[in-house]
Amino acid sequence: MDILFLLVPLSVLLALGVLGLLAWAVWSGQFEDVDSESQRILQEPPQG
């Protein structure tokens, strides 16, 4: 039972950290243009 006093706050902190990283990724524009990357891989590489 005593371990719950440690595990519950740690899991809440971990969940808040994951939500914070997701919010940062959304607000910084990481998910703005997901279609162009899927099209870029189908194009031929430049010859050089």
DRENPA-3360 file (N, C-alpha, C; in nm, 2 decimals, always signed):
BEGIN
1 = MDILFLLV = +0.08/-0.12/+0.00/+0.00/+0.00/+0.00/+0.09/+0.13/+0.00 ~ +0.20/+0.12/+0.07/+0.29/+0.24/+0.07/+0.35/+0.27/-0.06 ~ +0.36/+0.17/-0.15/+0.42/+0.20/-0.28/+0.33/+0.29/-0.36 ~ +0.20/+0.28/-0.34/+0.10/+0.37/-0.41/+0.13/+0.52/-0.39 ~ +0.18/+0.55/-0.27/+0.21/+0.69/-0.25/+0.33/+0.74/-0.33 ~ +0.41/+0.65/-0.39/+0.52/+0.68/-0.48/+0.47/+0.67/-0.62 ~ +0.40/+0.56/-0.65/+0.37/+0.53/-0.79/+0.26/+0.62/-0.85 ~ +0.16/+0.66/-0.77/+0.06/+0.75/-0.82/+0.11/+0.89/-0.86;
9 = PLSVLLAL = +0.19/+0.95/-0.78/+0.24/+1.08/-0.82/+0.34/+1.07/-0.94 ~ +0.42/+0.96/-0.94/+0.51/+0.94/-1.05/+0.43/+0.92/-1.18 ~ +0.33/+0.85/-1.18/+0.25/+0.82/-1.30/+0.18/+0.95/-1.35 ~ +0.13/+1.03/-1.25/+0.07/+1.16/-1.29/+0.18/+1.25/-1.35 ~ +0.30/+1.26/-1.30/+0.40/+1.34/-1.35/+0.44/+1.29/-1.49 ~ +0.45/+1.16/-1.51/+0.48/+1.11/-1.64/+0.37/+1.14/-1.74 ~ +0.24/+1.13/-1.70/+0.13/+1.16/-1.79/+0.14/+1.31/-1.83 ~ +0.16/+1.40/-1.73/+0.17/+1.54/-1.76/+0.29/+1.57/-1.85;
17 = GVLGLLAW = +0.40/+1.50/-1.84/+0.51/+1.52/-1.93/+0.48/+1.48/-2.07 ~ +0.41/+1.37/-2.09/+0.38/+1.32/-2.22/+0.28/+1.42/-2.28 ~ +0.18/+1.47/-2.21/+0.09/+1.57/-2.26/+0.16/+1.70/-2.29 ~ +0.25/+1.74/-2.21/+0.33/+1.86/-2.24/+0.41/+1.84/-2.37 ~ +0.47/+1.73/-2.39/+0.55/+1.71/-2.52/+0.45/+1.70/-2.64 ~ +0.34/+1.64/-2.62/+0.24/+1.64/-2.73/+0.19/+1.79/-2.76 ~ +0.16/+1.86/-2.66/+0.12/+2.00/-2.68/+0.23/+2.08/-2.75 ~ +0.35/+2.06/-2.71/+0.47/+2.13/-2.77/+0.48/+2.10/-2.92;
25 = AVWSGQFE = +0.46/+1.97/-2.95/+0.47/+1.92/-3.09/+0.36/+1.98/-3.17 ~ +0.24/+1.99/-3.12/+0.13/+2.04/-3.19/+0.14/+2.19/-3.21 ~ +0.18/+2.27/-3.11/+0.19/+2.41/-3.12/+0.32/+2.46/-3.20 ~ +0.42/+2.37/-3.21/+0.53/+2.42/-3.28/+0.52/+2.38/-3.43 ~ +0.41/+2.32/-3.47/+0.39/+2.30/-3.61/+0.44/+2.17/-3.66 ~ +0.47/+2.07/-3.58/+0.52/+1.94/-3.62/+0.42/+1.86/-3.71 ~ +0.29/+1.89/-3.69/+0.19/+1.82/-3.76/+0.11/+1.90/-3.87 ~ +0.18/+2.01/-3.91/+0.11/+2.10/-4.01/+0.10/+2.04/-4.15;
33 = DVDSESQR = +0.21/+1.98/-4.19/+0.21/+1.93/-4.33/+0.26/+1.78/-4.34 ~ +0.16/+1.70/-4.31/+0.20/+1.55/-4.31/+0.19/+1.49/-4.44 ~ +0.12/+1.55/-4.54/+0.10/+1.49/-4.67/+0.23/+1.51/-4.76 ~ +0.30/+1.62/-4.75/+0.42/+1.64/-4.83/+0.53/+1.54/-4.81 ~ +0.55/+1.50/-4.68/+0.65/+1.40/-4.65/+0.62/+1.26/-4.71 ~ +0.49/+1.23/-4.71/+0.46/+1.10/-4.77/+0.47/+1.10/-4.92 ~ +0.46/+1.22/-4.99/+0.48/+1.23/-5.13/+0.63/+1.24/-5.16 ~ +0.71/+1.30/-5.07/+0.85/+1.32/-5.10/+0.93/+1.19/-5.12;
41 = ILQEPPQG = +0.89/+1.09/-5.04/+0.96/+0.96/-5.05/+0.93/+0.89/-5.18 ~ +0.83/+0.92/-5.25/+0.79/+0.86/-5.37/+0.87/+0.93/-5.49 ~ +0.92/+1.04/-5.47/+0.99/+1.11/-5.58/+1.13/+1.06/-5.60 ~ +1.18/+1.07/-5.72/+1.32/+1.02/-5.74/+1.42/+1.11/-5.68 ~ +1.53/+1.06/-5.63/+1.63/+1.14/-5.57/+1.70/+1.22/-5.68 ~ +1.75/+1.34/-5.65/+1.83/+1.41/-5.76/+1.96/+1.34/-5.79 ~ +1.98/+1.34/-5.92/+2.11/+1.28/-5.97/+2.22/+1.37/-5.96 ~ +2.33/+1.33/-5.90/+2.44/+1.42/-5.88/+2.58/+1.37/-5.89;
% end
